[in-house]
Amino acid sequence: MASLDRLFQSPPVPDPACDVCRANYNEWLELKNPRHPKFDPARAADVAIEIRRHPKFGTHK
């Protein structure tokens, strides 16, 4: 669980101009929230990795 804790302490940084980044970030917020019906820490970790790997800040084509 330590690796999941690290992901939640260092949130992914989405590109605010990218719809995909924003959608993934909003999903991540839901998945990491224990009070949300979609709460799923493992999936939250996957989405955080996806956000971090997605091209950012003017690199979109």
VENFEN-V952263 format. One record per pair of residues at least 24 apart in sequence whose ideal C-beta (glycine too) atoms are under 10 Angstrom apart, sorted by the first residue. I is the first residue (numbers start at 0). J is the second residue. D is the distance in Angstrom with one decimal. If there is no record, write none. Layout:
i,j,d
I,J,D
I,J,D
This chain:
i,j,d
0,40,8.0
2,44,7.3
3,31,8.7
3,40,5.0
3,41,7.6
3,43,7.5
3,44,5.5
3,47,9.3
4,40,9.3
5,44,9.4
5,47,9.9
6,31,8.1
6,40,8.6
6,43,7.1
6,44,5.1
6,45,9.8
6,46,9.6
6,47,4.9
6,48,8.1
6,51,9.4
7,31,5.6
7,40,8.2
7,43,7.6
7,44,8.8
7,47,8.3
9,47,8.7
9,51,9.6
10,47,7.5
10,50,8.9
11,46,8.0
11,47,4.7
11,48,8.1
11,49,8.3
11,50,3.7
11,51,5.2
11,52,9.5
11,53,8.8
11,55,9.8
12,50,7.7
12,51,8.0
12,55,7.4
12,56,9.0
13,50,5.7
13,51,9.6
13,53,7.8
13,55,7.5
13,56,9.9
14,50,9.3
14,53,7.7
14,54,7.9
14,55,4.3
14,56,5.4
14,57,8.0
14,58,8.3
14,59,7.3
15,55,9.7
15,56,9.2
16,55,9.3
16,56,8.2
16,57,8.2
16,59,7.9
17,50,9.9
17,53,7.4
17,54,8.2
17,55,7.3
17,56,8.9
17,57,9.9
17,58,9.7
17,59,6.0
18,59,9.9
19,49,9.3
19,50,9.1
19,53,6.4
19,54,9.4
19,59,8.6
20,49,9.7
20,50,6.4
20,53,5.9
20,54,9.0
20,55,6.9
20,56,9.7
20,59,9.0
21,50,9.9
22,46,10.0
22,50,9.9
23,47,8.8
23,49,5.9
23,50,4.9
23,53,7.0
24,50,6.1
24,53,10.0
26,50,9.2
